[in-house]
Amino acid sequence: MQYTFYKYQGTGNDFVMIDNRKNIFPKNDTKLVAQLCDRKFGIGADGLILLENDNNADFRMVYYNSDGNESSMCGNGGRCLVAFAKMLGVIDDETTFIATDGPHYATVNDEGIVSLQMKDVNSVSVYEHYVFLDTGSPHHVEIVEELDKFNVKSIGASIRYSDLYGEKGSNINFVSPEEDDTFAVRTYERGVEDETLSCGTGVTAVAIAMKVLGKTDADEVKLNTQGGELKVSFKQNDKRFTDVFLTGPATFVFKGEVEW
């Protein structure tokens, strides 16, 4: 049987989107998700996202990494899903939806710019050479020199699989300051097991980490990824960060049919 899928990308972080309000998609089929996300034998994507019904919100987000496993929150994926929901007519210009880390509020304008409220961050762990925090997904943040020449895949994998984070691992972000409120970011994503062009929860973690480290005084930070610019804004109350918003473009790429 054939089903319709949609492809979206947010600053180069790309996703297969499926309207699953009628429960057409087989749940927890790791092999199928990995096949659909495969860039040589499938549609090709960093992840697959299902839009589902929810009794207490406009919709529910179910996110799978490209390795086929259901995963933690994906910021760019959440932004793309909001744009997808608008295209389907599920929402207008604002929404509240449910993800694996709880409820999220978001707005979307006619130009496809989505501003997504992320979870509050109540704890930031600062170590000698890196910062660790959870922005819906776990993130290691490390400042490096010559980021453009940095071997993100190799070094990121070595940290992700090290004893530092155990079996579950962590996403690994490498950062280079550009201006007082602007940072370049490259991210190794667990589940994708490679560098992605952008990571929403990753740039959110970087913005907060740079604030904690005193690398910026700004409450709105610009993050330049390989796939484009994102903005993260927040309010800080001592060590707690609230009203955290991730803002950037979410773009429709193409629509197609697939059999499973």
MARMI-136997 format. One line per field, with one value per residue (C-alpha): x, y negated, z negated; residue in three letters. Coordinates in steps of 0.25 Angstrom, whole numbers. Layout:
N
x <- c(X; ...)
y <- c(Y; ...)
z <- c(Z; ...)
residu <- c(ALA; ...)
***
This chain:
260
x <- c(0; 5; 6; 9; 21; 27; 41; 45; 58; 62; 75; 80; 75; 65; 53; 43; 29; 17; 3; 0; -14; -20; -9; -4; 10; 15; 21; 35; 39; 54; 57; 47; 50; 65; 62; 53; 64; 75; 81; 85; 74; 62; 57; 69; 68; 74; 61; 46; 35; 21; 9; -1; -14; -13; -25; -19; -11; -12; -4; 7; 21; 28; 42; 52; 67; 72; 77; 62; 61; 51; 59; 59; 54; 59; 58; 59; 50; 40; 40; 39; 27; 20; 22; 16; 4; 1; 2; -8; -17; -16; -12; -12; 0; 2; 1; 3; 8; 13; 27; 35; 40; 26; 18; 23; 18; 21; 18; 20; 19; 15; 30; 32; 40; 37; 39; 39; 39; 48; 48; 54; 68; 70; 84; 97; 109; 122; 135; 149; 149; 134; 119; 108; 93; 80; 71; 62; 74; 87; 98; 113; 118; 133; 140; 151; 160; 159; 145; 145; 156; 152; 149; 135; 131; 144; 146; 131; 129; 141; 134; 120; 125; 135; 133; 129; 114; 113; 104; 93; 104; 102; 101; 115; 115; 128; 128; 136; 132; 130; 124; 119; 106; 109; 116; 119; 114; 117; 110; 112; 98; 96; 86; 90; 105; 111; 111; 98; 97; 90; 84; 73; 75; 90; 90; 80; 90; 102; 95; 92; 106; 112; 104; 108; 123; 122; 125; 113; 104; 93; 79; 77; 89; 92; 97; 103; 102; 107; 92; 89; 86; 78; 74; 72; 66; 64; 62; 72; 69; 82; 85; 71; 68; 53; 45; 55; 52; 59; 56; 59; 53; 46; 45; 37; 46; 37; 25; 25; 19; 25; 21; 23)
y <- c(0; -14; -25; -40; -46; -60; -65; -77; -83; -93; -100; -87; -77; -69; -60; -51; -55; -46; -50; -39; -43; -31; -22; -17; -16; -3; -7; -4; 2; -1; 5; -2; -16; -13; -9; -22; -31; -24; -34; -24; -13; -22; -36; -41; -49; -52; -46; -43; -50; -45; -56; -49; -52; -56; -58; -70; -78; -81; -69; -60; -59; -45; -46; -35; -37; -32; -19; -15; -17; -26; -38; -50; -64; -69; -85; -86; -75; -81; -94; -86; -79; -92; -97; -83; -84; -98; -93; -82; -92; -86; -99; -114; -122; -117; -104; -95; -81; -69; -63; -53; -64; -70; -81; -92; -105; -110; -121; -121; -132; -133; -133; -119; -125; -116; -120; -108; -109; -99; -92; -101; -97; -96; -90; -94; -86; -93; -85; -89; -87; -86; -89; -78; -81; -75; -84; -73; -64; -63; -72; -73; -87; -90; -102; -99; -107; -106; -100; -100; -90; -82; -67; -67; -53; -46; -54; -55; -40; -38; -47; -41; -27; -30; -26; -40; -38; -23; -14; -25; -35; -50; -59; -67; -81; -89; -104; -116; -130; -140; -153; -156; -150; -141; -127; -117; -103; -89; -77; -62; -55; -42; -34; -40; -36; -47; -62; -69; -82; -87; -83; -91; -85; -87; -101; -104; -97; -105; -118; -115; -110; -122; -131; -122; -123; -138; -138; -146; -156; -155; -149; -146; -139; -136; -122; -120; -105; -99; -100; -114; -123; -121; -129; -125; -135; -132; -138; -135; -134; -131; -117; -114; -118; -120; -125; -118; -120; -114; -122; -120; -115; -102; -99; -89; -82; -71; -62; -47; -33; -21; -7; 1)
z <- c(0; 3; -7; -5; -12; -12; -13; -22; -26; -36; -34; -27; -37; -29; -33; -26; -31; -32; -36; -45; -51; -45; -51; -38; -42; -48; -62; -66; -53; -54; -41; -33; -39; -36; -22; -19; -25; -17; -7; 3; 2; -3; -4; -12; -25; -38; -45; -43; -50; -52; -54; -63; -70; -85; -94; -101; -90; -76; -72; -77; -72; -71; -66; -61; -58; -45; -52; -54; -69; -75; -82; -91; -87; -73; -73; -57; -56; -65; -57; -44; -50; -53; -39; -34; -43; -38; -24; -27; -33; -47; -53; -48; -53; -67; -74; -87; -84; -92; -90; -98; -107; -110; -104; -94; -90; -76; -66; -51; -41; -26; -23; -30; -42; -54; -68; -77; -92; -98; -112; -124; -127; -142; -143; -135; -139; -136; -135; -132; -117; -114; -119; -120; -120; -115; -106; -103; -98; -105; -100; -102; -98; -96; -91; -80; -71; -55; -56; -40; -40; -52; -50; -56; -52; -58; -70; -73; -72; -82; -92; -90; -92; -103; -117; -120; -115; -116; -107; -105; -100; -97; -86; -84; -80; -76; -77; -73; -77; -65; -72; -86; -83; -71; -71; -60; -64; -58; -64; -64; -67; -73; -66; -53; -57; -48; -47; -43; -37; -49; -62; -69; -83; -81; -78; -89; -98; -92; -95; -109; -111; -106; -115; -127; -123; -122; -107; -104; -112; -102; -105; -90; -83; -68; -64; -51; -47; -34; -29; -33; -45; -57; -69; -83; -93; -108; -122; -133; -148; -155; -149; -143; -129; -125; -113; -104; -89; -77; -64; -50; -36; -34; -19; -11; -1; 6; 5; 10; 9; 2; 0; -13)
residu <- c(MET; GLN; TYR; THR; PHE; TYR; LYS; TYR; GLN; GLY; THR; GLY; ASN; ASP; PHE; VAL; MET; ILE; ASP; ASN; ARG; LYS; ASN; ILE; PHE; PRO; LYS; ASN; ASP; THR; LYS; LEU; VAL; ALA; GLN; LEU; CYS; ASP; ARG; LYS; PHE; GLY; ILE; GLY; ALA; ASP; GLY; LEU; ILE; LEU; LEU; GLU; ASN; ASP; ASN; ASN; ALA; ASP; PHE; ARG; MET; VAL; TYR; TYR; ASN; SER; ASP; GLY; ASN; GLU; SER; SER; MET; CYS; GLY; ASN; GLY; GLY; ARG; CYS; LEU; VAL; ALA; PHE; ALA; LYS; MET; LEU; GLY; VAL; ILE; ASP; ASP; GLU; THR; THR; PHE; ILE; ALA; THR; ASP; GLY; PRO; HIS; TYR; ALA; THR; VAL; ASN; ASP; GLU; GLY; ILE; VAL; SER; LEU; GLN; MET; LYS; ASP; VAL; ASN; SER; VAL; SER; VAL; TYR; GLU; HIS; TYR; VAL; PHE; LEU; ASP; THR; GLY; SER; PRO; HIS; HIS; VAL; GLU; ILE; VAL; GLU; GLU; LEU; ASP; LYS; PHE; ASN; VAL; LYS; SER; ILE; GLY; ALA; SER; ILE; ARG; TYR; SER; ASP; LEU; TYR; GLY; GLU; LYS; GLY; SER; ASN; ILE; ASN; PHE; VAL; SER; PRO; GLU; GLU; ASP; ASP; THR; PHE; ALA; VAL; ARG; THR; TYR; GLU; ARG; GLY; VAL; GLU; ASP; GLU; THR; LEU; SER; CYS; GLY; THR; GLY; VAL; THR; ALA; VAL; ALA; ILE; ALA; MET; LYS; VAL; LEU; GLY; LYS; THR; ASP; ALA; ASP; GLU; VAL; LYS; LEU; ASN; THR; GLN; GLY; GLY; GLU; LEU; LYS; VAL; SER; PHE; LYS; GLN; ASN; ASP; LYS; ARG; PHE; THR; ASP; VAL; PHE; LEU; THR; GLY; PRO; ALA; THR; PHE; VAL; PHE; LYS; GLY; GLU; VAL; GLU; TRP)
***
